[in-house]
């Protein structure tokens, strides 16, 4: 993943549902309810930051959390689904 600057795929939108107080990924003909900090991670996927930058930002805001392992794995899964480019 070195050098990858993840961004949401063109048909994917990230929204916050105020009624349920949760983040959602809006896809063509599908809605994915995000859990935990998934929305916060995806908000950092702006096509400008590399994965290592995203890990650094999250590591500073969540000291002690295993972001160096979990974030790249999560982003890889999102990419495999076609939700990130």
Secondary structure, 3 states (H helix, E strand, C coil): CCCCCCEECCCCEEEEECCCCEEEEEECCEEEECCCCHHHHHHCCECCCCHHHHHHHHHHHCCCCCHHHHHHHHHHHHHHHCCEC
